[in-house]
């Protein structure tokens, strides 16, 4: 969990900046699994609920997780609010009985009083009090930036399948294999912001609001202090060594927000050696053409240069910092969705 540094002062005035979203808003698979793990560590009872099938349309995909504690605490969601109350009641009953169950809501369900507005149906698997060791291992897998393959037996029981997440692409498609439901989960989106100026700070604010914990690399110590106060990880850029935070995995994105584009060349060279799913850089088409020409002269191959997304953002010619940040963040999140979507 992010820890916010003490408030700093600029011109002897407190800087009041909201921190990251509350834990109650947690929706990622890692958030849900942490909720289940922590409930078990406290000696509490909890159920893991998984979407295992869909009829028609749905606001959540197959494999979506939700955690429900015996005291009514919840992490995650399985719909737009249509069935959550029923899911909580069902999960608490499963916990009391100590038995797993599979339930359908919506189309084809025996619960005629629970309907999905879209007219579809959703199948849910309830696993009361899953094995604490397996849940800890699942959490450690995602925290270690490794993809997770989770196997849940219809009659009860859960385990992770180590190593298969990368080796067998088919595991990315969730579904039943006999009496076992297999689902695949990517590590959370990691965002690295490299640059200076108001755009960088605006992007930090928006990312934190969306539950994304960014890392900021900048030569601007004041910007780093503000970013730290807001709850971001921040490190000073120097010319003496490559920043360690510029290392990536396939679920990481880096955004370059320099106005002085000469500063970014060596950093872009370093980034292009890493497996980021998204490398974006601020600037006009003319700026990007100059950027590419310089990097080409420095020996970078065309396939590497083609990885740079520029002009940055989904909103053309965004000029104010907040619009630029919103435009860039939407593009990053869309890229992550495409990198992790399962069918």
N, C-alpha and C positions, 0 to 999 in steps of 0.2 A: 504494500500500500504506500502511496506517495506520502511523504512527510513534508509539510510546508515549513520553510525557514521563517524566522522571525521577520516581521515587517521592517523594511528599510525606509529611510526618509530621504526625500529629495527636497532641497531648500527648506529643511526643518519641518516638512509637512509629511504626515503619514501617507503611505501609498496603500489605499484600500483596494485590493484586487481579489475577486472571488477565487477560491481554490477549485480543485477538480470536483467532479460530480460525486454525490453521496453514494455510499455502497448499496443503498436500496435500489439504485438504478442499474445495478450490475446485470448484464445480459450476455456476455461472452461465455463460451463453454468453460474457459478457465475460471471466470467469476463463479459460475454455478458449481463447479467441482470444488472450488475453495470453500464455498458455503457449506457443501455437504461434508467436506473434510473437517472443517472447524466445528460443525455441530457434533460430529462423532467424537472429536477430540475432547469436547466439553462433557461427553457422556450423554448427550442428548440423542433423541431418535429423529430420523430424517429419511425422506424418500427421494430417490432420483426418478424423475419422470421424463420419458423420451417419446418424441413423435416417431412412430414406426411405420405409419402409412397414411396416405391422403386420398380422398375422393374429391375430385374437382379442384377448385382453387383454394389457396390458403395464404395467410399472411406470414407463415413461418414454414421453412422447408423440413423435409424428413431429416431426422437426426437431431433436431433442436432439443436442448436440455432445459429442465426446470428443477429446482430443488425446493422441497417443502418440508419444513421442520414440524415436529409434533405440536409445538406451541403456536403454529400458524405463520411463522416466518417464511419468507419466500425469496428466491433469487431466480431471475429469468422470467420468461413469459412464453406461452405457446400459442397465443392468438392476439388479436387486437383488443382483448378484454372480454371476448364473448364467453369463454369457458373457464377463465381462471378461478372463479369462486368454486365452481363444481370440481375442478382439478384439485384444489386445496382440500376440499371436503373428502374427496375420494382418496387422496394421498394419506390423510390423517387416519382414515378407516383402514387402509392397507397397513399402516404402521401399527395400529392397535391389534390387528389380526396377525401381523408378522408374516404375511404371505404376499407374494407378487401377484399382480393381476394385469390383464389387458382389457382396455375399455375403449369403446368407440363413442364419440360424440358427434352429433349432426346427422347427416344422411345415413340411414341404415342402423341407427342406434336405438336400443331399447328405451333410452331416456328421451321420451317424446317431448318433454318440456324444455329440453336444451337444444337449441337450433343455432346453426351458424348463419349469419346474414347472407353469406355468399352462396348458401345452399349446399356446400360441400360437407365432407365428413373427415374426421381425424381419428386415427388409432393411436392410443397411448399405452406405453408399458410402464408400470409402476414397480419400482424396486425398493422395498423398504430396507433400511439399514444395510446398505451395500458394504462389502468388506473394506474396513478402514485402510488396510495395507494397499489394496488395489487403487483405492481413491487417492491415497498419498502418492502412489507411483504415477498415476495419471496427471496429477497436479504438477509433480516434478518434471514430467515429460514436457508439458506445455510451457512451464516456467523456464526450462532449459532450451526453449526455442526449437523443440522437435515436434513434428506432427504426431498425433495420437490416433491409434486405432483401438476402439472400444468394442468389446464383445459382451453382449448381454443375453443370457439364457432365458427363454420364456418362462420356464418353471422356477427361475430364481438363480441368482449368481451373476457375477460381473468380473471381467478381467481385461487387462490391456494386452495387446498383441505386439510386443516390441519388435522393431526392425522392419515390420511389413509396411509401415506407412510410406516409406520411401521406395521400397523395392518393388512393390506390386501396385501399379496404378489403379487396378480394379477396386482396391480397398477404398478409393475415394468416393465410390458410389454406394451410399448407404442402402441397406436392405436386409431381408431375412435370408439366411443360409440354413435351411432346415429349421431347427428350433432355436437358432441363435441369430440375434440381430447385430449386424456389424455397422459401425458408424465411424467416420473419419473427421478429425478436427485439426485445423491449422492453429499455430500459435497466434496470439493477438497481433494486430497491426502495430509495427514499430515505426515511428516517424522521427527522422533526424532533420533538423532545420539548420542550414548553414548560411550565415549571412549577417546582416546588420539592418538597422532601420526599423521604421514603424511596421512594415509588412511582417517582419519576423515576430515582433511582439504580438501583433494581431493574430497571427497563425498559432502562436502558443495559446492564447486565450481560447480561440475556437476549438483547438484540438482538445484541450482540457475539458471544455464544456461537453464535448462529445465522448468523453471517457478515454481519450487517447493520451498517454503520458509521453510527451515529446522530449527529445534531447536537443539542446541548442548548442551549436558551436559558433562562436563569434569572437572577433577581435575587440569588440565593444564591451568593456567590463561593466558599464552601467546597465546595458541591456541584459547581460548575464545575471546581474544582481536582481533585476526586476523579474526575469524569467524564473529564477530560483524562488523568489518570494511567492510567485503564483503557483509553484508546485512542480516545475519542470526540472529536469536534470540539465545542468549547464556546465560547459567547459570552455576555457579560453583557447582561442586559436593562436598558435605561434608559428614562426617560420622554422623552428628548430627541429621539429619532428612531425610525422603524420599523426593526426589525432586517432587514438584507438577507437573512438566512437564512430569512426567512418568505416567500420567493419560491418558486413551485412549478412543476412540470410534471405531466402526467397520470400519472406513475409515482412521485409523491411522496405521503407521508402525514404528517399533523401530528396530534399527540396533546397535549391540554391537561390538565395534571395539577396544577392549582392547588387548594389548600384555601380560599384567599382568592379567591373567584370575581370580586370586583370588579377584580382585576388583569387578568383575561382579556378584558374586553369590547372594548377598542380593538384588541387583538391578534386576537380572533375576527373583528372587522369587516374587518381587513386580510386575514386568511386567506380569508375568504369571497369576496374578489375574485380569488382565484387558482384555477387548475385542479387542485387536489389531488384524487386519487381517493378520499381518506378524510380526514375532519375529525372527530376524536373529542374528547369532553370528559368528564372525570370528574365524578361527582356523582349524587345520587339523582334520581328523577323529579320531585320537588318542586323540587329545585335547578335542574333543567333547565327546568322551566316558568317559574321566575323569570328564568332566563337569557334565554330566548326572549322573555319579555315586555319586558325591558329593551332587547334588541336591536331588537325591533319598534318600540318607542318612539323608538329612534334612527334609524328609517327603513329598516331592512333589509326587503326583500321576503320574502314567505312562501317562495318557491322557494329563496332563499338559506338561510333558517333551517332548511328541511327537510334541508339537506345535513349538518347537525351530527348526529353519531351519539352519542346519550346516552340512558340511562346507558351508559357505556363498558364494553366487554368482553363476552365470550361466556359468562362465568360470572356468574350473577345475584348481586348483593349481595356481591361479593368485598370483604373488609375488610382483610386483611393485605396489605402492600406487594407481596410476591412473587406472590401469587395474582392481585392486581389487574394487575400487570405482565404476567404470563403470559396472563391473560384478554384484555388489550388487544392484546398482540402477536399472538396467534392471530387476532384479529379483523382486524388490519391485514394480516397475511399472506394471509388468506382474501380480503380485498378486492383485494389486488394480484393474486392468482391469477385472480380474476374479471375484472380489468381487462386481463389479458395473455393469457388462455387462447386457444388457437387450436384450431379444429376441423377 
